[in-house]
Amino acid sequence: MATSSETTCRIGLISRIDFGSDGFRQALLERAAEDFKRENVNYVILAGGLISARAIKDTERHLNRQLRDLKKQIRLAEKKAGNGKLAEERKGLAHRLEKIENELKKLAPEKIAEKLAECLPKFQNAKGESAPLYIVTSPHFDNSIGDEVKHLLAAKRRDDIRAYQAGGDLVEVKQANKQIVVLTPTKKVWLGGGTKSGHPEGLLRDNLNHSAKSTPDLYVIGGFGVTITKPKGEFPRYVTVPALHKLTEARTAEDQVGVRTVTMYRDRDDPDFRTYSYKDATQKERSFIGAPRDLAPSRLKIIEVLKTEGKQPTGIIAGKTGLSRETVEREAKAMIRDNGKSLKTWPGLVYDKDSNRWDFNQRWIKENLRYPPTPVETDVVRMVGFCCFHAGSVHTDYKFFLGMAKVILERGATILVNCGDSTQGLKHDLALQREVIAGTNVTDHEELAGDCIAAVNIEVFKARVEKPLQQLLSKYKDAKPHPDELGKVIADALLMNVMIYGNHDEWSLPHGHTPLKVMIMLIKQRLRRAVEETLFKKGLCHPDLDAIVAAKVVMEPKKHHFVLSSGLMQGMKHPYMARAATSTRPQQVLKMMRGCQVTLSGNFHTGVHLEVYEGELGQRVNLQLGTLMHSTKFEDTKLKIVDQGYAFLGVESVDKRVVATEVTFYGNDSENADEIDPHTSLHEVRATHGLPKV
């Protein structure tokens, strides 16, 4: 994915590698480096969590406790009369003492920096050129130790590592003429609770309240292990960064492992965000552990139990393998690897006396285990979604909506998702309040919505059908193409439209009307006519155009579920509810639509992209869509700001497991809004936007 270095900049985002903790994984850093190289990043930002200060302090306390106990044992041993056996015991104690003292020395900032200088990959772009690493430590997660390590590390690798201010700093994106502010937690954070957006937005509010600088183009918030993308509008634009270590503590909010990239443009305000999920890899990392080929069958059985079940006591291993306890103990002892004698693909076993359990060498897993690379061959689905179009409203940006066709073509989207409230309606005296186009009724609103949606579809169809149609004609030369082949060309060029009702649409239900019936009929009619005219110009026709077009306009799919071409299940929801905290409604939608890996929702006039992880389905995505209006009287009087625009969503999967996503929120500044005077007639609105007469 090449970028223009002169006007475009792609930045890799990582957070919480947590060096020194049980969750640190060299494999995650290596995988991140591979993905960043393929993404052709210009540089990488680490937003908090270079080290885990808490884990390092805990290790230090534990080692000091062991040191005190050993010194006590040595003093007692020295008081006793020496014979050969006691002398050997004292020698063993002295050896253990030396070993612990060496481990303590490794926890000094200088030694940590030396180790990190070896561990941290030298990130590169697609050409193999250096992509510098900018480190913004977190006063909470990294503490003063991490800040010292950061500066020592930058001194050791001046060619590619930059030390930025702890807690938050400004990063200039010169290629795109943009600014990023990186924020990391400065005080103790409780990562429990059910709302994933609460802590990141609390940190953002603190910065907004205390910063004297102007709002940047993007806030990057690290440290919380969540994946959220928020467009500019209700909040300043911000993105959170998942963790890049194996999550070892059960925290409700913290569930994301992976990396992200952001692509910023000089001539475009809307950045592209890409997310790589590594949680599946960390969940099944034991399956990547190899074993020597010459191992006896009994030993292979023991290894297989530890790979699938985790650390286990002798008795459980015996029960699962069918081996005797004596055999398990004998064979397991023979596989113990200590003093750094682990092989490249084989960690060896360790025995924990305190819990009476066997396991693989955890240091080897942290430092030597490698994960398979992110798959290159994936099933890709691309869609553009919108919600709350409110056709008929004087606040709707019709010109901006019609520009959606260009985005669909640029991004290669094949699905157009409409999450409800296609029409404005007349409830709540909207006509009397002059919030609808003068003299219009519900039928007018449905016709306007139908023609706008059809116009987007037709522009996309005409752009996509020309080349394959010409190729088909060249294949048949003077003969007429077979209807099946011609039908496939037509179907492939048409967008798949998937729609649901919104509460505004259903205002007509109490009056005995089927909502959006006119809109759907008009979309199909306009599309059929456009296809027919295109074929007529080529001297062609097709006997079943109605069926082809009808299959591409789906209203209210069963249970609001729609199976994507990749096999993933997509869900759609338009909750009849008010706003809440940023991630609350997306989390509720994901909870309700349990079988869906991809969900789209709307009604709150705010946009957000949220990803969560569940063991059965893996990575799950919700895209909450904003509105095509810039404001309403209701929201103005309630002091609410809307997120205006539509969004692109790309989902890559392998075997129905999401491995990567891409999202872009497209919005139009209110200064450029296509606002309509309430006295303007519907005829004028249609003529202004090139829509046909009804």
C-alpha positions as CSV (number, residue, x, y, z in Angstrom):
1,M,0.0,0.0,0.0
2,A,2.3,2.7,-1.3
3,T,1.8,6.3,-0.2
4,S,3.1,9.6,-1.7
5,S,5.8,10.8,0.6
6,E,5.3,14.4,-0.5
7,T,1.6,14.8,0.3
8,T,0.6,11.7,2.3
9,C,1.9,10.2,5.5
10,R,1.2,6.8,7.0
11,I,2.0,6.3,10.6
12,G,2.2,3.1,12.6
13,L,0.6,3.2,16.1
14,I,1.6,0.8,19.0
15,S,1.0,0.9,22.7
16,R,1.7,-1.1,25.9
17,I,4.5,-3.5,24.8
18,D,5.0,-3.8,28.6
19,F,8.6,-5.0,28.6
20,G,9.3,-6.7,31.9
21,S,5.8,-8.1,32.4
22,D,4.6,-11.7,31.9
23,G,2.7,-10.5,28.8
24,F,5.6,-9.1,26.9
25,R,6.0,-10.9,23.6
26,Q,8.9,-10.4,21.1
27,A,6.6,-12.2,18.6
28,L,4.2,-9.3,18.7
29,L,6.9,-6.7,18.0
30,E,8.2,-8.8,15.0
31,R,4.7,-9.2,13.6
32,A,4.1,-5.4,14.0
33,A,7.3,-4.7,12.1
34,E,6.2,-7.0,9.3
35,D,2.8,-5.4,9.0
36,F,4.2,-1.8,9.2
37,K,6.7,-2.6,6.4
38,R,3.9,-4.0,4.2
39,E,1.8,-0.9,5.0
40,N,4.8,1.3,4.0
41,V,4.7,3.5,7.1
42,N,6.8,6.7,7.3
43,Y,7.3,6.3,11.1
44,V,5.9,4.7,14.2
45,I,4.5,6.1,17.4
46,L,4.6,4.2,20.7
47,A,1.8,5.7,22.9
48,G,2.7,4.6,26.5
49,G,3.8,1.3,27.9
50,L,7.4,1.0,26.8
51,I,7.9,-1.0,30.0
52,S,5.6,-2.2,32.8
53,A,7.0,-0.3,35.8
54,R,4.6,-2.2,38.1
55,A,5.8,-5.6,36.8
56,I,9.5,-4.6,37.1
57,K,8.9,-3.3,40.7
58,D,7.1,-6.5,41.6
59,T,9.9,-8.6,40.2
60,E,12.4,-6.5,42.1
61,R,10.5,-7.0,45.4
62,H,10.2,-10.7,44.8
63,L,14.0,-11.1,44.1
64,N,14.9,-8.9,47.1
65,R,12.8,-11.1,49.3
66,Q,14.5,-14.2,47.9
67,L,17.9,-12.5,48.4
68,R,17.1,-11.8,52.0
69,D,16.0,-15.4,52.6
70,L,19.1,-16.8,50.9
71,K,21.5,-14.6,52.9
72,K,19.8,-15.7,56.1
73,Q,20.2,-19.4,55.1
74,I,23.9,-18.7,54.2
75,R,24.5,-17.1,57.6
76,L,22.9,-20.1,59.4
77,A,24.9,-22.6,57.2
78,E,28.2,-20.8,58.0
79,K,27.6,-21.2,61.8
80,K,27.3,-24.9,61.5
81,A,30.4,-27.2,61.6
82,G,31.5,-27.8,58.0
83,N,31.6,-31.3,56.5
84,G,31.5,-32.2,52.9
85,K,27.8,-32.2,52.6
86,L,27.3,-28.8,54.3
87,A,30.1,-27.3,52.3
88,E,28.3,-28.4,49.1
89,E,25.0,-26.9,50.4
90,R,26.7,-23.6,51.1
91,K,28.2,-23.6,47.7
92,G,24.7,-24.2,46.2
93,L,23.3,-21.3,48.2
94,A,26.1,-19.0,47.1
95,H,25.4,-20.0,43.5
96,R,21.7,-19.2,43.9
97,L,22.6,-15.9,45.5
98,E,24.9,-14.9,42.6
99,K,22.1,-15.8,40.2
100,I,19.5,-13.6,41.9
101,E,22.0,-10.7,42.2
102,N,22.5,-11.0,38.4
103,E,18.8,-11.0,37.8
104,L,18.5,-7.8,40.0
105,K,21.2,-6.1,38.0
106,K,19.1,-6.7,34.8
107,L,16.4,-4.5,36.3
108,A,18.5,-1.4,36.3
109,P,17.4,1.2,33.8
110,E,20.7,1.0,31.9
111,K,20.3,-2.8,31.5
112,I,16.7,-2.6,30.5
113,A,17.6,0.0,27.8
114,E,20.3,-2.4,26.6
115,K,17.9,-5.2,26.3
116,L,15.2,-3.1,24.6
117,A,17.8,-1.8,22.1
118,E,18.1,-5.4,21.0
119,C,14.4,-6.3,21.3
120,L,12.8,-3.4,19.5
121,P,12.8,-3.9,15.8
122,K,14.2,-1.3,13.5
123,F,10.9,-0.4,11.8
124,Q,11.1,0.0,8.0
125,N,8.9,1.1,5.1
126,A,8.2,-1.0,2.0
127,K,11.6,0.1,0.5
128,G,13.6,-1.0,3.5
129,E,14.2,2.5,4.6
130,S,14.1,3.4,8.3
131,A,10.8,4.4,9.8
132,P,11.8,6.2,13.1
133,L,10.1,5.3,16.4
134,Y,8.7,8.1,18.5
135,I,8.2,7.1,22.1
136,V,5.7,8.9,24.4
137,T,5.9,7.1,27.8
138,S,3.1,7.1,30.3
139,P,3.7,8.4,33.9
140,H,1.3,5.7,35.1
141,F,2.4,2.6,33.2
142,D,6.1,3.5,32.6
143,N,6.7,5.6,35.7
144,S,10.0,7.4,36.1
145,I,11.9,4.2,35.3
146,G,10.3,4.0,31.9
147,D,11.1,7.6,31.2
148,E,14.7,7.1,32.1
149,V,14.8,4.0,29.9
150,K,13.3,5.9,27.0
151,H,16.1,8.5,27.1
152,L,18.8,5.9,27.5
153,L,17.3,3.9,24.6
154,A,17.2,7.0,22.4
155,A,20.9,7.6,23.2
156,K,21.7,4.1,22.1
157,R,19.8,4.2,18.9
158,R,19.9,7.8,17.8
159,D,19.5,6.8,14.2
160,D,15.9,5.6,14.6
161,I,14.5,6.3,18.1
162,R,13.1,9.7,19.3
163,A,12.2,10.4,23.0
164,Y,9.2,12.6,23.4
165,Q,7.6,14.1,26.5
166,A,5.9,11.7,28.9
167,G,2.2,11.9,29.3
168,G,1.6,13.7,26.0
169,D,3.4,15.5,23.2
170,L,2.8,17.1,19.7
171,V,4.0,15.3,16.6
172,E,4.2,17.3,13.4
173,V,3.2,15.4,10.3
174,K,5.0,17.5,7.7
175,Q,4.2,15.5,4.6
176,A,0.4,16.0,5.1
177,N,0.8,19.4,6.9
178,K,-1.1,18.0,9.9
179,Q,-0.6,17.7,13.7
180,I,-1.1,14.8,16.0
181,V,-1.2,15.0,19.8
182,V,-0.3,11.7,21.6
183,L,-1.8,11.3,25.0
184,T,-1.0,8.6,27.7
185,P,-2.3,8.1,31.2
186,T,-0.6,10.2,33.8
187,K,-2.3,8.8,36.9
188,K,-3.6,5.5,38.2
189,V,-6.2,4.0,35.8
190,W,-8.8,1.4,36.8
191,L,-9.4,-0.6,33.6
192,G,-12.5,-2.3,34.8
193,G,-16.1,-1.1,34.2
194,G,-18.2,-1.7,31.1
195,T,-17.7,1.5,29.1
196,K,-14.6,1.2,26.8
197,S,-14.6,4.9,25.9
198,G,-14.8,6.3,29.4
199,H,-11.1,6.5,30.3
200,P,-9.8,7.6,26.9
201,E,-12.3,10.4,26.8
202,G,-11.5,11.4,30.4
203,L,-7.9,11.8,29.4
204,L,-8.9,13.7,26.3
205,R,-11.1,16.1,28.4
206,D,-8.3,16.7,30.8
207,N,-6.1,17.7,27.9
208,L,-8.7,20.0,26.4
209,N,-9.3,21.7,29.7
210,H,-5.6,22.4,30.4
211,S,-4.0,22.8,27.0
212,A,-3.5,26.3,25.6
213,K,-2.8,25.1,22.1
214,S,-5.2,24.8,19.3
215,T,-7.0,21.5,18.6
216,P,-4.8,19.2,16.5
217,D,-6.0,17.2,13.5
218,L,-5.9,14.0,15.5
219,Y,-5.5,12.8,19.1
220,V,-3.8,9.4,19.5
221,I,-4.7,7.9,22.9
222,G,-2.7,4.9,24.2
223,G,-2.6,2.8,27.3
224,F,-6.1,1.4,27.5
225,G,-6.1,-1.7,25.3
226,V,-9.2,-0.7,23.3
227,T,-9.9,0.1,19.7
228,I,-12.0,3.1,19.1
229,T,-12.1,5.6,16.2
230,K,-14.1,8.9,16.7
231,P,-14.7,11.3,13.8
232,K,-14.5,15.1,14.2
233,G,-17.8,16.6,15.5
234,E,-19.2,15.8,18.9
235,F,-15.5,15.4,20.1
236,P,-12.2,16.3,18.4
237,R,-11.1,13.5,16.2
238,Y,-9.4,10.8,18.2
239,V,-8.2,7.2,17.9
240,T,-7.2,4.7,20.6
241,V,-4.5,2.2,20.2
242,P,-4.7,-1.5,21.2
243,A,-2.2,-3.2,23.5
244,L,0.8,-5.0,22.0
245,H,1.3,-7.6,24.7
246,K,-0.5,-10.7,25.7
247,L,-3.3,-9.6,28.1
248,T,-2.8,-11.6,31.3
249,E,-5.2,-9.8,33.6
250,A,-9.0,-10.0,33.4
251,R,-10.1,-6.4,32.8
252,T,-13.5,-5.7,31.3
253,A,-12.5,-2.7,29.1
254,E,-9.0,-3.9,28.1
255,D,-9.4,-6.6,25.4
256,Q,-7.6,-5.5,22.3
257,V,-4.2,-6.8,21.1
258,G,-2.8,-5.4,17.8
259,V,-1.6,-2.4,16.0
260,R,-3.1,0.4,13.9
261,T,-2.0,2.7,11.1
262,V,-3.3,6.2,10.3
263,T,-2.9,7.7,6.8
264,M,-3.1,11.5,6.6
265,Y,-3.5,13.6,3.5
266,R,-2.5,17.2,2.7
267,D,-5.5,17.7,0.4
268,R,-8.1,15.8,2.5
269,D,-9.3,16.3,6.0
270,D,-10.5,12.7,6.6
271,P,-7.7,10.2,7.6
272,D,-7.8,6.5,6.9
273,F,-7.5,4.1,9.9
274,R,-6.4,0.5,9.7
275,T,-6.4,-2.0,12.5
276,Y,-4.6,-5.4,12.7
277,S,-5.9,-7.7,15.4
278,Y,-3.3,-10.1,16.9
279,K,-5.6,-11.4,19.7
280,D,-6.2,-14.7,17.9
281,A,-2.4,-15.3,17.8
282,T,-1.9,-14.6,21.5
283,Q,-4.9,-16.8,22.4
284,K,-3.4,-19.9,20.6
285,E,0.3,-19.1,20.9
286,R,1.0,-22.5,22.6
287,S,0.1,-24.2,19.3
288,F,3.0,-22.4,17.7
289,I,5.5,-24.1,20.0
290,G,7.6,-26.7,18.2
291,A,9.2,-29.9,19.6
292,P,12.3,-31.8,18.6
293,R,11.6,-34.4,16.0
294,D,13.4,-37.2,17.8
295,L,11.2,-37.1,20.9
296,A,9.7,-40.3,22.2
297,P,5.8,-40.7,21.7
298,S,5.3,-40.5,25.5
299,R,7.1,-37.1,25.6
300,L,5.1,-35.8,22.6
301,K,1.9,-36.7,24.5
302,I,3.0,-34.6,27.5
303,I,3.9,-31.7,25.2
304,E,0.5,-31.9,23.5
305,V,-1.4,-31.7,26.8
306,L,0.6,-28.6,27.8
307,K,0.0,-27.0,24.4
308,T,-3.7,-27.4,24.6
309,E,-4.5,-27.2,28.3
310,G,-1.7,-25.0,29.7
311,K,0.3,-25.7,32.8
312,Q,-0.8,-28.9,34.5
313,P,0.1,-31.1,37.5
314,T,1.5,-34.6,37.1
315,G,-1.7,-36.4,37.8
316,I,-3.8,-34.4,35.3
317,I,-1.2,-35.0,32.6
318,A,-1.2,-38.7,33.4
319,G,-5.0,-38.9,33.1
320,K,-5.1,-37.1,29.8
321,T,-2.2,-39.0,28.2
322,G,-2.9,-42.5,29.6
323,L,0.6,-42.6,31.0
324,S,1.4,-43.5,34.6
325,R,2.4,-40.8,37.1
326,E,5.9,-42.2,37.3
327,T,6.3,-42.2,33.5
328,V,5.0,-38.6,33.3
329,E,7.4,-37.4,36.1
330,R,10.4,-39.2,34.6
331,E,9.8,-38.0,31.0
332,A,8.9,-34.5,32.1
333,K,12.1,-34.2,34.2
334,A,14.1,-35.3,31.2
335,M,12.7,-32.4,29.2
336,I,13.7,-29.7,31.7
337,R,15.8,-27.1,30.0
338,D,17.6,-24.6,32.3
339,N,20.4,-22.1,32.1
340,G,19.5,-20.9,28.7
341,K,19.7,-24.2,27.0
342,S,16.4,-23.9,25.2
343,L,16.4,-24.6,21.5
344,K,15.2,-22.2,18.8
345,T,11.8,-23.9,18.4
346,W,11.7,-25.7,21.7
347,P,11.5,-24.0,25.2
348,G,11.8,-27.2,27.3
349,L,9.8,-27.7,30.5
350,V,10.0,-26.1,33.9
351,Y,8.5,-27.4,37.2
352,D,6.8,-25.1,39.6
353,K,7.2,-26.6,43.1
354,D,4.8,-24.2,44.7
355,S,1.8,-25.2,42.5
356,N,3.1,-28.7,41.6
357,R,2.6,-28.0,37.9
358,W,4.6,-28.5,34.7
359,D,4.8,-25.9,32.0
360,F,6.9,-24.5,29.1
361,N,9.7,-22.1,29.9
362,Q,7.9,-18.7,30.0
363,R,11.0,-16.6,29.4
364,W,11.5,-18.5,26.1
365,I,7.8,-17.8,25.2
366,K,8.3,-14.1,25.9
367,E,11.6,-13.8,24.0
368,N,11.9,-16.6,21.4
369,L,8.4,-17.7,20.4
370,R,7.4,-16.4,16.9
371,Y,3.8,-16.1,15.5
372,P,2.9,-16.8,11.9
373,P,2.8,-13.6,9.8
374,T,-0.5,-11.8,9.2
375,P,-2.1,-13.6,6.2
376,V,-1.7,-11.8,2.9
377,E,-4.5,-13.8,1.1
378,T,-7.7,-12.7,2.9
379,D,-11.4,-12.5,2.1
380,V,-12.1,-8.7,1.8
381,V,-15.4,-7.0,2.0
382,R,-15.7,-3.3,1.4
383,M,-18.8,-1.2,2.2
384,V,-20.0,2.4,2.6
385,G,-22.6,3.1,5.2
386,F,-24.9,6.0,6.1
387,C,-27.7,6.6,8.5
388,C,-30.2,9.4,9.3
389,F,-30.3,10.8,5.8
390,H,-33.6,12.5,6.6
391,A,-34.6,13.3,3.1
392,G,-37.0,16.2,3.1
393,S,-35.2,18.1,5.8
394,V,-33.8,21.5,5.1
395,H,-30.7,20.6,7.2
396,T,-29.6,17.6,5.1
397,D,-26.5,18.0,2.9
398,Y,-27.8,16.6,-0.3
399,K,-24.8,17.6,-2.4
400,F,-22.4,15.9,0.0
401,F,-24.6,12.7,0.0
402,L,-24.5,12.5,-3.8
403,G,-20.7,12.8,-3.7
404,M,-20.8,9.4,-2.0
405,A,-20.5,7.7,-5.4
406,K,-17.0,9.0,-5.9
407,V,-16.0,7.5,-2.5
408,I,-17.5,4.2,-3.3
409,L,-15.6,4.0,-6.6
410,E,-12.3,5.2,-5.0
411,R,-12.5,2.6,-2.2
412,G,-13.8,-0.3,-4.2
413,A,-16.9,-0.7,-2.1
414,T,-19.5,-3.3,-3.3
415,I,-22.1,-2.8,-0.5
416,L,-24.2,0.3,0.4
417,V,-25.6,0.1,3.9
418,N,-28.5,2.3,5.0
419,C,-29.1,2.0,8.7
420,G,-32.5,3.8,8.8
421,D,-34.2,7.2,9.0
422,S,-34.0,7.6,5.2
423,T,-36.8,10.2,5.4
424,Q,-37.6,13.1,7.7
425,G,-41.3,12.7,8.1
426,L,-43.8,15.2,9.5
427,K,-44.2,14.3,13.2
428,H,-43.5,16.8,16.0
429,D,-44.8,19.7,13.8
430,L,-41.6,19.6,11.7
431,A,-43.4,21.3,8.8
432,L,-44.7,24.1,11.0
433,Q,-41.3,24.6,12.5
434,R,-39.9,25.0,8.9
435,E,-37.5,22.0,9.2
436,V,-38.8,20.4,6.1
437,I,-38.7,21.5,2.4
438,A,-41.7,23.9,1.8
439,G,-44.9,22.1,0.9
440,T,-43.6,18.6,1.1
441,N,-45.3,15.5,2.6
442,V,-44.1,12.0,3.5
443,T,-44.4,10.7,-0.1
444,D,-42.3,13.6,-1.3
445,H,-39.6,12.7,1.2
446,E,-39.6,9.0,0.2
447,E,-39.3,10.0,-3.5
448,L,-36.5,12.4,-2.7
449,A,-34.6,9.7,-0.7
450,G,-35.2,7.2,-3.5
451,D,-33.9,9.4,-6.2
452,C,-30.8,10.4,-4.2
453,I,-29.9,6.8,-3.4
454,A,-30.6,5.7,-6.9
455,A,-28.4,8.5,-8.3
456,V,-25.5,7.2,-6.2
457,N,-26.1,3.7,-7.4
458,I,-26.5,4.7,-11.1
459,E,-23.2,6.7,-11.1
460,V,-21.4,3.7,-9.6
461,F,-23.0,1.3,-12.1
462,K,-22.1,3.3,-15.2
463,A,-18.5,3.6,-14.1
464,R,-18.1,-0.1,-13.4
465,V,-20.1,-1.7,-16.2
466,E,-18.4,-0.1,-19.2
467,K,-15.1,-2.1,-19.2
468,P,-16.5,-5.6,-18.5
469,L,-19.4,-5.1,-20.9
470,Q,-16.9,-4.1,-23.6
471,Q,-14.8,-7.2,-22.9
472,L,-17.9,-9.4,-23.1
473,L,-18.9,-7.9,-26.5
474,S,-15.3,-8.5,-27.7
475,K,-15.5,-12.1,-26.7
476,Y,-18.7,-12.7,-28.7
477,K,-17.8,-10.3,-31.5
478,D,-20.9,-10.2,-33.8
479,A,-23.0,-12.6,-31.8
480,K,-25.2,-11.7,-28.8
481,P,-23.7,-12.6,-25.3
482,H,-25.4,-15.4,-23.4
483,P,-28.0,-14.0,-21.0
484,D,-26.2,-15.7,-18.0
485,E,-22.9,-14.0,-18.8
486,L,-24.6,-10.7,-19.5
487,G,-26.6,-10.9,-16.3
488,K,-23.4,-11.5,-14.3
489,V,-21.7,-8.5,-15.8
490,I,-24.8,-6.4,-14.8
491,A,-25.0,-7.8,-11.3
492,D,-21.3,-7.4,-10.6
493,A,-21.5,-3.7,-11.6
494,L,-24.5,-3.0,-9.4
495,L,-24.1,-2.1,-5.7
496,M,-25.7,-4.4,-3.1
497,N,-28.1,-2.1,-1.2
498,V,-29.0,-3.3,2.3
499,M,-31.5,-1.2,4.3
500,I,-33.5,-1.1,7.5
501,Y,-36.2,1.2,8.8
502,G,-35.6,4.0,11.3
503,N,-38.0,5.6,13.7
504,H,-38.6,8.5,11.4
505,D,-39.5,6.1,8.6
506,E,-42.0,4.3,10.8
507,W,-43.9,7.4,11.8
508,S,-46.3,6.5,8.9
509,L,-47.1,3.1,10.4
510,P,-50.0,4.3,12.7
511,H,-51.7,5.7,9.6
512,G,-51.7,2.3,7.9
513,H,-48.8,2.9,5.5
514,T,-45.9,0.6,4.7
515,P,-42.8,2.7,5.4
516,L,-40.4,3.4,2.4
517,K,-42.6,1.5,-0.1
518,V,-42.4,4.4,-2.5
519,M,-38.6,4.9,-1.9
520,I,-37.8,1.2,-2.7
521,M,-40.0,1.1,-5.8
522,L,-38.4,4.3,-7.1
523,I,-34.8,3.0,-6.5
524,K,-35.6,-0.2,-8.4
525,Q,-37.4,1.7,-11.2
526,R,-34.5,4.1,-11.7
527,L,-31.9,1.4,-11.6
528,R,-33.7,-0.8,-14.0
529,R,-34.1,2.1,-16.4
530,A,-30.4,3.0,-16.2
531,V,-29.4,-0.6,-16.9
532,E,-31.8,-0.8,-19.7
533,E,-30.5,2.4,-21.3
534,T,-26.9,1.2,-21.0
535,L,-27.7,-2.1,-22.7
536,F,-29.8,-0.3,-25.4
537,K,-26.8,1.8,-26.4
538,K,-24.8,-1.4,-27.0
539,G,-27.7,-3.0,-28.9
540,L,-28.4,-5.4,-26.0
541,C,-31.2,-6.4,-23.8
542,H,-31.8,-8.9,-20.9
543,P,-35.0,-10.8,-20.2
544,D,-34.8,-10.7,-16.4
545,L,-33.6,-7.2,-15.4
546,D,-36.3,-6.9,-12.8
547,A,-35.0,-9.9,-10.9
548,I,-31.3,-8.8,-11.2
549,V,-32.2,-5.3,-9.8
550,A,-34.5,-6.6,-7.1
551,A,-31.7,-8.9,-5.8
552,K,-29.6,-5.8,-5.3
553,V,-32.1,-3.9,-3.2
554,V,-32.7,-5.7,0.1
555,M,-35.0,-4.1,2.7
556,E,-35.2,-5.4,6.2
557,P,-33.1,-8.6,5.9
558,K,-34.3,-11.4,8.2
559,K,-33.5,-10.6,11.8
560,H,-31.5,-7.6,10.3
561,H,-28.7,-10.2,9.5
562,F,-26.9,-10.3,6.2
563,V,-24.3,-12.9,5.1
564,L,-21.3,-11.2,3.5
565,S,-19.4,-12.8,0.6
566,S,-16.6,-13.7,3.0
567,G,-19.0,-15.8,5.1
568,L,-19.0,-13.2,8.0
569,M,-22.4,-12.3,9.4
570,Q,-23.3,-8.6,9.2
571,G,-26.0,-7.2,11.5
572,M,-27.8,-3.8,11.3
573,K,-29.6,-2.0,14.0
574,H,-31.5,1.3,14.5
575,P,-32.1,1.5,18.3
576,Y,-35.0,3.8,19.3
577,M,-33.0,5.3,22.1
578,A,-31.2,8.5,23.1
579,R,-27.4,9.1,23.1
580,A,-25.2,7.7,25.9
581,A,-21.5,7.5,26.5
582,T,-19.6,7.1,23.2
583,S,-19.1,3.3,23.3
584,T,-22.2,2.4,25.2
585,R,-24.6,1.9,22.3
586,P,-22.1,0.1,20.1
587,Q,-21.4,-2.3,22.9
588,Q,-25.1,-2.9,23.4
589,V,-25.6,-3.5,19.7
590,L,-22.7,-6.0,19.7
591,K,-24.1,-7.7,22.8
592,M,-27.6,-8.0,21.2
593,M,-26.4,-9.2,17.7
594,R,-24.4,-12.1,19.2
595,G,-23.8,-14.1,16.0
596,C,-22.5,-11.1,14.0
597,Q,-18.8,-10.3,13.4
598,V,-19.7,-7.1,11.7
599,T,-22.4,-4.7,12.8
600,L,-23.6,-1.3,11.7
601,S,-25.9,1.0,13.6
602,G,-27.2,4.5,14.0
603,N,-29.9,6.9,15.2
604,F,-27.9,9.0,17.6
605,H,-26.4,11.4,15.0
606,T,-22.9,10.5,16.3
607,G,-20.3,8.2,14.7
608,V,-17.9,5.8,16.2
609,H,-16.0,2.7,15.2
610,L,-15.5,0.1,18.0
611,E,-13.8,-3.3,18.0
612,V,-14.2,-6.0,20.7
613,Y,-12.9,-9.5,21.0
614,E,-14.9,-12.6,22.0
615,G,-13.4,-16.1,22.0
616,E,-16.1,-17.8,19.9
617,L,-16.4,-15.2,17.1
618,G,-13.0,-13.6,17.5
619,Q,-12.6,-9.9,16.6
620,R,-15.9,-8.1,16.2
621,V,-16.6,-4.7,14.7
622,N,-19.3,-2.1,15.2
623,L,-19.6,1.0,12.9
624,Q,-22.0,3.5,14.4
625,L,-23.0,6.0,11.7
626,G,-23.7,9.7,12.2
627,T,-26.2,11.8,10.1
628,L,-26.2,13.7,6.8
629,M,-27.6,16.7,8.6
630,H,-25.3,19.4,10.1
631,S,-27.7,20.2,12.9
632,T,-31.4,20.2,13.9
633,K,-33.4,22.5,16.1
634,F,-33.9,19.7,18.6
635,E,-30.2,19.1,19.0
636,D,-29.3,22.8,19.0
637,T,-31.7,23.4,21.9
638,K,-30.3,20.4,23.8
639,L,-26.8,21.7,23.2
640,K,-25.9,18.6,21.2
641,I,-23.3,18.5,18.4
642,V,-23.7,16.0,15.6
643,D,-21.2,13.9,13.7
644,Q,-22.0,14.7,10.1
645,G,-21.2,12.3,7.2
646,Y,-21.0,8.7,6.1
647,A,-18.3,6.1,6.5
648,F,-16.3,3.5,4.7
649,L,-15.6,0.1,6.3
650,G,-13.3,-2.6,5.0
651,V,-13.1,-6.0,6.7
652,E,-10.5,-8.7,6.0
653,S,-11.0,-12.2,7.3
654,V,-9.6,-15.7,7.1
655,D,-11.8,-18.7,7.8
656,K,-14.5,-16.3,9.2
657,R,-12.1,-14.7,11.7
658,V,-11.5,-10.9,11.3
659,V,-7.8,-10.2,10.9
660,A,-7.8,-6.6,9.8
661,T,-10.2,-3.7,9.3
662,E,-10.1,-0.3,7.7
663,V,-12.4,2.7,8.5
664,T,-12.7,6.2,7.2
665,F,-15.3,8.7,8.4
666,Y,-16.2,11.3,5.6
667,G,-17.7,14.6,6.8
668,N,-18.4,18.0,5.3
669,D,-17.6,21.2,7.2
670,S,-20.7,23.1,8.1
671,E,-19.2,26.2,6.3
672,N,-19.5,24.1,3.1
673,A,-23.0,22.8,4.0
674,D,-25.7,22.5,1.4
675,E,-28.3,24.2,3.7
676,I,-31.7,24.9,2.1
677,D,-33.9,27.9,2.8
678,P,-37.2,26.7,4.2
679,H,-39.1,28.6,1.5
680,T,-37.2,26.8,-1.3
681,S,-39.5,24.5,-3.3
682,L,-38.9,20.8,-3.8
683,H,-38.7,21.4,-7.6
684,E,-35.8,23.8,-7.0
685,V,-34.0,21.4,-4.7
686,R,-34.3,18.6,-7.3
687,A,-33.1,20.9,-10.1
688,T,-30.2,22.2,-8.1
689,H,-28.9,18.6,-7.5
690,G,-29.6,17.2,-11.0
691,L,-32.4,14.9,-9.8
692,P,-35.2,13.9,-12.2
693,K,-38.7,15.2,-12.0
694,V,-41.2,12.8,-10.4
